[in-house]
Amino acid sequence: MAEKPAEDRKPVERTPDGRYIIVNGRLWRATNPNLPEAERQRWVDALMDARRAVGAAKRAGDAAAEKAARAKVHEAKVALGERDPVWWDDGAPDYNRKLVKNTPYA
């Protein structure tokens, strides 16, 4: 599946505080905005490589390779701040993966 050109993509909807992106009415934790750009890009590249590896492993029916690739996806998502400890420090709860309508962002 070919990716749409950048000019054809809709902008990502975000919460006012920038902590989440909204996809189909669900909150997904945004990348930590405090990451230096070079580090962020390195982890995004690693994430995309790992996602491709998951697909290749699934197509090959290689469960061990799929498990290893999914671990790399998780590692990149944690490094980007999208999983595990939140990147903000004001004590606000994490609403990752919650429906917007069931959160204070409704």
C-alpha positions as CSV (number, residue, x, y, z in Angstrom):
1,M,0.0,0.0,0.0
2,A,1.6,3.3,-1.1
3,E,1.8,6.1,1.3
4,K,-0.1,9.3,0.4
5,P,2.1,12.3,-0.5
6,A,2.5,14.7,2.4
7,E,0.4,17.4,0.8
8,D,-2.5,14.9,0.5
9,R,-2.5,13.8,4.2
10,K,-4.9,15.3,6.7
11,P,-3.1,17.0,9.7
12,V,-3.1,14.8,12.8
13,E,-5.7,15.9,15.3
14,R,-4.2,16.6,18.7
15,T,-5.5,17.4,22.2
16,P,-5.0,21.0,23.2
17,D,-2.1,20.0,25.6
18,G,-0.3,18.1,22.8
19,R,-0.1,14.9,24.9
20,Y,-2.3,12.8,22.5
21,I,-3.2,12.4,18.9
22,I,-6.8,11.4,18.2
23,V,-7.5,8.6,15.8
24,N,-11.1,7.4,15.2
25,G,-12.2,8.9,18.5
26,R,-9.4,7.3,20.5
27,L,-6.5,8.9,22.3
28,W,-3.0,7.7,21.4
29,R,0.0,9.1,23.3
30,A,2.0,11.5,21.2
31,T,5.8,11.4,20.8
32,N,7.7,13.3,23.5
33,P,8.1,16.8,22.1
34,N,11.3,17.3,24.2
35,L,13.3,14.7,22.3
36,P,16.0,16.2,20.2
37,E,15.0,15.9,16.5
38,A,17.9,13.6,15.5
39,E,17.1,11.2,18.3
40,R,13.4,11.3,17.5
41,Q,14.1,10.6,13.8
42,R,16.4,7.7,14.7
43,W,13.7,6.1,16.8
44,V,11.0,6.7,14.1
45,D,13.3,5.0,11.6
46,A,13.8,2.1,14.0
47,L,10.1,1.9,14.5
48,M,9.3,1.8,10.8
49,D,12.0,-0.9,10.3
50,A,10.6,-3.0,13.1
51,R,7.0,-2.7,11.8
52,R,8.2,-3.8,8.4
53,A,10.0,-6.8,10.1
54,V,6.7,-7.7,11.9
55,G,4.9,-7.8,8.5
56,A,7.7,-9.9,6.9
57,A,7.7,-12.3,9.8
58,K,3.9,-12.7,9.6
59,R,4.0,-13.3,5.9
60,A,6.8,-15.9,6.4
61,G,4.9,-17.5,9.3
62,D,8.0,-17.1,11.5
63,A,6.6,-16.7,15.1
64,A,10.0,-16.2,16.6
65,A,11.0,-13.5,14.2
66,E,7.6,-11.8,14.7
67,K,8.0,-11.8,18.5
68,A,11.5,-10.3,18.1
69,A,10.2,-7.6,15.7
70,R,7.4,-6.8,18.1
71,A,9.9,-6.3,20.9
72,K,11.7,-3.8,18.7
73,V,8.5,-2.0,18.0
74,H,7.9,-1.8,21.7
75,E,11.4,-0.6,22.4
76,A,11.1,2.2,19.9
77,K,7.6,3.3,21.1
78,V,9.0,3.5,24.7
79,A,12.0,5.5,23.5
80,L,9.6,7.9,21.7
81,G,7.5,8.3,24.9
82,E,4.4,6.7,23.3
83,R,4.4,3.8,25.8
84,D,5.2,3.1,29.4
85,P,6.2,6.0,31.6
86,V,4.5,9.3,30.5
87,W,6.8,12.1,29.4
88,W,5.0,14.8,31.2
89,D,5.8,15.5,34.9
90,D,2.7,17.3,36.3
91,G,1.1,14.1,37.7
92,A,-1.7,14.1,35.1
93,P,-3.1,10.6,34.5
94,D,-2.4,8.7,31.2
95,Y,-5.5,8.3,29.0
96,N,-3.6,6.4,26.3
97,R,-5.9,4.2,24.2
98,K,-9.0,5.5,25.8
99,L,-12.0,6.8,23.9
100,V,-12.0,10.6,23.9
101,K,-15.6,10.6,25.0
102,N,-14.6,8.8,28.2
103,T,-11.9,11.3,29.2
104,P,-11.7,14.9,30.3
105,Y,-10.8,15.7,26.7
106,A,-14.4,15.0,25.6
